[in-house]
Amino acid sequence: MGKLKRSRRAILAVMFDTHGGHKLGLCNPDTVLFEEDPETRTLIPYHPAMTPSMTFNWKAQVEDREAIVKLAGEDDIFLVHDGDMTHGNGMVRELISTRQSDQFRIAAANLRPWFKLPNLKKAVFVKGTGVHEFGEGSAAQTVADMLADEKKPIDVPYHAEAFLDGLKIDLAHHGPPPGVRYWLKGNLLRLYAQSIMDDCLVEGEAPPDLLLRGHYHTLVTEIVTRRARDKEWQTWAAVGPSYCMIDDYARKVSKSPAKITIGMLAYEVVDGAILRKHEFKRTLDFRTKVVLR
């Protein structure tokens, strides 16, 4: 009797919208920045002062990374950062530093612990919103260059058709909004995924097995099924959560959400198919309790 073939397993870890450099975003407390000494004119290293939001986000990211490492075991990990790894200088009011290079340093420090993992095989840094990434994906490309010493390959696309053991993944930062009413959550993501699937099927292509988008800092997931060519096709779709709290601008454009979700996703891929999705998250209520009498 022949030996049973061992299944090929990998973990796809996906994080979204970390907004390094913002006081409400993600910041590794070990980040090293520099300022000039006024007397010696030499550069003095220092760590950025951690705000309560930064501390919360970093603790959450450490917990999530450790959980994914445990999930992976000895199997390979592939990392996707799906855009907006820095906050940019377009809105400077709540920045840790207005120096562009400081934001790049913060973003690189946020990601470096992942690159220290021996079973991390490759990363994809999706270019995000221009105002947050200093235009033309500058942050994603610069941070990729800063992490080159880790000797792990990094791709930096705007929109990628990626493959993991045959699993077809559609990666981009911008996509459908989550929905402004509870009963509408996921409707636009589902229609968006259906449209992409139909475009592929009409052209005689296989639709993506996994569709990932960010930008809205809100977790929404769907599994969409289409039938064509006497076959059932399935796409797992997600708009991801963030590691960034909500500021004035975000409150306005998102219509004052009561709650936000901090965290990331991981997909367990076995023999080129998604076995299950794992959500590493915590939900925060951002309403202030006020007693009038």
FENQUIGI-V399401 format. One record per pair of residues at least 4 apart in sequence whose ideal C-beta (glycine too) atoms are under 7 Angstrom apart, sorted by the first residue. I is the first residue (numbers start at 1). GAP is how many residues later the second one is. Records with the same first field share a line. If there is no record, write none. Layout:
I: GAP + GAP
This chain:
7: 263 + 264
8: 157 + 263
9: 66 + 261
10: 65 + 66 + 68 + 154 + 155 + 259
11: 57 + 60 + 61 + 64 + 66 + 255 + 257
12: 66 + 68 + 152 + 254 + 255 + 257
13: 55 + 64 + 66 + 251 + 253
14: 66 + 68 + 198 + 226 + 250 + 251 + 252
15: 66 + 228 + 249
16: 66 + 67 + 198 + 224 + 225 + 226
17: 66 + 67 + 197 + 198 + 200 + 225 + 227
18: 7 + 8 + 67 + 92 + 225 + 226
19: 6 + 7 + 65 + 67 + 68 + 113 + 225
20: 5 + 6 + 7 + 65 + 66 + 67 + 83 + 86 + 87 + 90
21: 4 + 65 + 66 + 74 + 75 + 76 + 81 + 82 + 85
22: 65 + 72 + 73 + 222
23: 28 + 30 + 31 + 71 + 73
24: 29 + 70 + 220 + 221 + 223
25: 32 + 62 + 218 + 219
26: 31 + 32 + 35 + 84 + 217 + 218
27: 4 + 21 + 23 + 27 + 31 + 69 + 79 + 83
28: 30 + 81 + 82
29: 18 + 21 + 29
30: 17 + 79
31: 16 + 17 + 74 + 75 + 78
32: 13 + 15
33: 13 + 15 + 64 + 69 + 72
34: 9 + 10 + 11
35: 9 + 11
36: 5 + 7
37: 4 + 5 + 7
48: 48
50: 4 + 5
51: 4
52: 4
53: 4 + 192
54: 4
55: 4
56: 4
57: 4 + 186 + 205
58: 4
59: 4
60: 4 + 183 + 202 + 203 + 222
61: 4 + 182
62: 4
63: 4
64: 4 + 199 + 200 + 216
65: 4 + 48 + 49
66: 4
67: 4 + 213
68: 4 + 9 + 198
69: 48
71: 195 + 207
72: 5 + 47
74: 45
75: 44
76: 43 + 45
77: 40 + 42 + 43 + 44
78: 43 + 44 + 86
79: 35 + 41 + 44
80: 44 + 46 + 91 + 132
81: 4 + 30 + 44 + 45
82: 44 + 89 + 91 + 130 + 132 + 158
83: 43 + 44 + 45 + 46 + 90 + 131 + 132
84: 44 + 45 + 48 + 49 + 89 + 130
85: 22 + 40 + 54 + 55 + 58
86: 17 + 18 + 21 + 46 + 47 + 53
87: 8 + 16 + 45
88: 43 + 44 + 45 + 46
89: 9 + 11
90: 41
91: 158
92: 6
94: 153
96: 6 + 10
97: 5
100: 4 + 34
101: 4
102: 4
103: 4
104: 4 + 35 + 38 + 39 + 42
105: 4
106: 4
107: 4 + 32 + 36
108: 4 + 35 + 38 + 39
111: 4 + 32 + 36
112: 4 + 35
114: 6
115: 5 + 32 + 35 + 37
120: 32
122: 30 + 31
123: 29 + 31
124: 31 + 36 + 38 + 47
125: 15 + 18 + 19 + 29 + 31
126: 14 + 31 + 34 + 45 + 46 + 47
127: 6 + 10 + 13 + 29 + 30 + 31 + 46
128: 4 + 5 + 45
129: 4 + 44 + 86
130: 5
133: 4 + 5 + 6 + 7
134: 4 + 5
137: 4 + 19 + 21
138: 4
139: 4
140: 4 + 16
141: 4 + 15
142: 4
143: 4
144: 10 + 12
147: 7
155: 5
158: 14
159: 12 + 13
160: 11
161: 7 + 9
162: 7 + 9
163: 4 + 5
164: 5 + 105
165: 104 + 106 + 107
166: 106
167: 42 + 43 + 102 + 105 + 106 + 107
168: 38 + 40 + 41
169: 39 + 40 + 41 + 43
170: 26 + 38 + 41
171: 41
172: 41
173: 40 + 41 + 42
174: 39 + 41
175: 17 + 38 + 40 + 64
176: 12 + 13 + 16 + 37 + 63
177: 11 + 39
178: 7 + 38 + 40 + 42 + 61
179: 5 + 6 + 7 + 8 + 9
180: 4 + 75
185: 35
186: 4 + 34 + 36
187: 4
188: 4
189: 4 + 31 + 33 + 48 + 50
190: 4 + 32 + 34
191: 4
192: 4
193: 4 + 18 + 29 + 31 + 42 + 44
194: 4 + 30 + 32
195: 4
196: 4 + 11 + 12 + 15
197: 4 + 10 + 27 + 29 + 36 + 38
198: 4 + 28
199: 4
200: 5 + 6 + 7
201: 6 + 25 + 27 + 32
207: 26 + 28
208: 27
209: 26 + 27 + 65
210: 26 + 57 + 64
211: 24 + 26
212: 26 + 28
213: 26
214: 25 + 26
216: 23
217: 24 + 25 + 27 + 43
218: 21 + 23 + 43
219: 21 + 22 + 42 + 62
220: 18 + 19
221: 16 + 17 + 56
222: 15
223: 11 + 13
224: 11 + 13
225: 7 + 9
226: 7
227: 5
228: 5
236: 38 + 41
238: 27
240: 25
241: 20 + 21 + 22 + 23 + 40
242: 20
243: 19
246: 4 + 5 + 14 + 40
248: 4
249: 4
250: 4
251: 5
258: 27 + 28 + 29
259: 24 + 25 + 26 + 27
260: 24 + 26
261: 20 + 22
262: 19 + 20 + 22
263: 16 + 17 + 18 + 19
264: 16
265: 12 + 13 + 14
266: 12 + 14
267: 7 + 10
268: 7 + 8 + 10
269: 4 + 5 + 6
270: 5
